[in-house]
Amino acid sequence: MLALVITLSLPLAQPLAGQDSASKDAPKIVPRDTAHAERHQTLFTYRDAALAAGFVGLTIAMFPADEHLAKTLRGEDFQTVRTLDAAATNVEWITSPGAFYIGGGLYAFGRLTHHPNVADLGWHGTEAVLISSGITGLLKGVLGRSRPFVTSDTNPRDFKFGKGFANSERQSFPSGHTTTAFAAASAVTSEVRRLWPKYTWYVGPVLYGGATLVGLSRMYHDKHWASDVVLGAAVGTFSGLKTVRYSHAHPDNPIDKFLLHATIAPDGRGGGYLGFTLPAP
């Protein structure tokens, strides 16, 4: 938790310390031609196709290793180490519900203190988590894969179509915690790359590394197979990348328009009116 807070504080330290109020959280200046191109960029690219193919291939490659990895992590060499169990539990808590607390806190801080970049980062990280969780929930319900702890014979090929909607023991594929962790990591890293590029090489490895630990912790706790974790990482990564990409290509979308650009101003008669301030085209 401390590492995550320190990492997120790096890009905030410069605009918050030792500057006058007019320059606080000053948005990155983007040339007009670049801003225009950003609004008309393609949502999915050939690089996305390559990344998706890589995740699919890795997920398939993990199926033969699922049983072996599950039995290894069930062994005494791992299960008798109490510090591992405590660490795994803490990592999972930081992800869920921690991701919502952190994202919501950044959003609230940004809005209340008039730092729009911080609010942007907090909301888009949370939005990516919500979107990815919806996709993962649907896949869990449809595919109905049995969790590793359910069957004593450790059968990773136990799928029952549609059974995951009513039975939590058949909600293994993909891993929800891993999805959440990678969605937050990819969204926040994308925002940092856009707003504070020089910090990307600090933030990215810490967040993606932490997300990987979440997947390993779920395997350690016998809640997921290795292939569950890989697919969860894929769903989360794409959700975060596409959420940020779409939001900044369409800043006037109804959700962002209301949550990030809405302001309430006094009307001079004891009331107020709702206004919107969108980024310059």
N, C-alpha and C positions, 0 to 999 in steps of 0.2 A: 504494500500500500504506500509506504514511504517513497519507494523508487518511482511509483507512478505519479505521485503528487509532485516530486522534484522535477521529473521529466516534463510534466505539463506546465510547471512554473517557469521553465527556461524561456519560452517565447513570450511569456507575459512580463518577465522581469524588466526588460528594456522599456516597453511603453508605459509601465506603471511607476517606474522609479526615476525621480529627479527631473521630471518634465512638467511643463505647464499644462493646464487643463485642456488647452486647445489642441495639443499634439498627442494627448493620450490616446493609445489604441488607434493611431492614424492608419487608415486603410492603405494597403499597398497601391501605389499609383500605377495604373495599367494604361499603356497607350491606347488611343481610341480604336485603331485598327485591330489590335490584339483583343480588346474587349469585344469588339464586333465578332471576331472570329470565334471567341470563346462561347458566345451565345448561339452560334450556328455549328458547333462541333458535333460530330457524329457520336451518338451515345455508345454504340458498340463498334469496336475496331477489330482489325486483323490480330492485333496483339491480344485482345480479349479472347478471341477464338483459340489462339495458341495457349493462353493461360488456362482456359477451360479444358482444352484437350489434355494438358498436363495433369490437371486435377483429376479428370476422369480416368486417365491412365494409371495414376497413382492409387486411386480408390480401388480399381480393379486389381492392381498388383497386390494390394493389402489383403484381399480376400483369402488367399492361401496362407497368409501369415497370421490371420486373426486368432486362430485357435492356439497356435504356439505362443504368441505374445500374451494372450489372456492367461494361459497356464503359468507362464514365467512370472507375471506380476502377482499371481495368486500364491506363489511360493513363499517359503519362510524367509528367504533372503530379503524380501521386500516387506511382507506383511507384519513382521515382528519389529520393524523399526518404527517406533512411535513418532519420532520427529517427522518422518515422511508423511504419516497420516495427518498430523497437525498442519504441516505445510500445505498439503494438498487441499485440505478443508478451507484454509485461509485463502488460497488462490481462487478456489471456486466461489467463495463468498464475495471476493472483490469483483468477480465477473457478474454474478447474479445473486443478489440484487444490486451489487456495487456499481455496475455500469450505469444504472438508472440514477442513482444518487449523484455520481460524479458528473454525468452529462447534464442532469437537471440542475445541479448546483452551478455549473459553469454558465448555463443558459440564464439562470436567475441573476447571477452576479453580473453578467454582461449587460442584461437589460436594465437592472437597477442602477448600475454605475455608469451607464452610457458608454460601454465598450462593445460596439457592435460585432467586432471580430471574435471576441470571446463568446458572445451569445450565439453567433453563427457556428462556431466550433462545437459548442455544447449541444445545440439543437440537432445539427446534422449527424453528430455521433449517436445521439439518442434515436433519431429517425432511422438511421441505418440498422440499429439494434432491433427496432420495432418491425421493420420490413423483413429483415432476415429471420426473425423469430416466427413471423407469420408463414414464411416459406418453409422453414424447418418443421413447424407444427403440422402443416399439410402433408409433407413427405412422411413424417413419423406415422401419421394416421393411416395414410394410404398403404405404405409398405409393411407396416406391422411386424417389424423385426424384433425377435426376442432379445432381451438384454442378457449379458454374459452370466449374471448371477442366478438367472431363472432356472436353467437346466444344469443338472450335475454333470452331464456328459459334454458340456461346453460345445454346443452346436451353433456355429456362426451362420449356418444356412437355413435357420428356422425363420422363414418369412410367411406371414399370412395376410393376404391382401385385405385392407380395410379394418383389420382388428386393432390397429393402434389408436383409433379414435376413442375407444371405450376402455382400454386396458393400458395402464401406464407401464406395465412390464413388457409391453410390445411397442415401446416408443424409443427404440435404440438407434435407429438409422434415419437421419444423421444425429450427431451430438448437438444438443441445444446450447450447452454451456460454451462449447468450442465455437459454434456459430456466433454467439454473442461476443465472445472475446475477439474474434477476427473481424467482425463487423465494426466494432469500436476502434480496433487498431488501424484498419484500413481507412476509415472515415477521418479519424483524427490526424493520421499521417498525411493524408491528402490535403487536409485543411492547412496543416503546418507547412507543407511544401508550397502551397499557394500564398500564404500570408507571411511566413517567416522561413524562407528557404534554407537559410544557413543552419537551422536547428533540425532539419529533416534527418540528418545522419545520427543525431542523438535520440530523437523521439522514435523513429521507425524501428530500429533494432530492439529498443526496450519494450515497445508495445507488442510487436510481433513475437518477440521472444517470450513475453509474458503470456500471450495467447497460446503459444505452443505448450507452455507449462500447464495451462488449463486443460488442454486435450490430454496430456499425459496423466494429469491428476484424475480425470474421469475414467481412464483405463485402469489406473491404480486402484480406484474404488470399485472396480468391477461393474461399472455402470454402462460402459461402451466398449465396442470392438475398435480396433485400429482403423478400419475402413469407415466407421461412423465418424471418427475424428477428422479424417481427411476430407470427407464430404462436407462436414460441418465447417471446416476451414474454407472450403471452396465457396459455399453459400455465403458465409460471412464476408469474405474478402470481396466478392463481386457486389454484394449489397452495399458495402461501404464505399467502394470506388464509384459505383453507378449513382448512388444517392448524391454524393458530392458533385459529380460531373453534371448530372441533370439539374440540380438545384442552382448551380451557378450559370448554367446555360439558359435557365428559365427562372430568373429571380422574381418574376411576377406570378409564379404559380401560387394558387390560393393559400396553401398552407404556409409557405415561407412569407408571403405577403402579409399575412395576419400575425404570425408569431415573431417575425424579425423586423418588419418594416412599419408596423402599426404604431401610431402615437396618439395619445389623448391630450388635447389642448383645451384650455379654458375658453368658454365662449363669451365671457364678460357678463353673463347673467346668472352666475352661480352654478352653471352646468359645464358641459364639455362636449367636444366633438371628436370623432375618430378620423385620423388622417393617415396617409401612407407616404413614406419617403423611400423610393426605390433607387438603387445604384444608377449612376449616369450611364447611358448607353454608349 
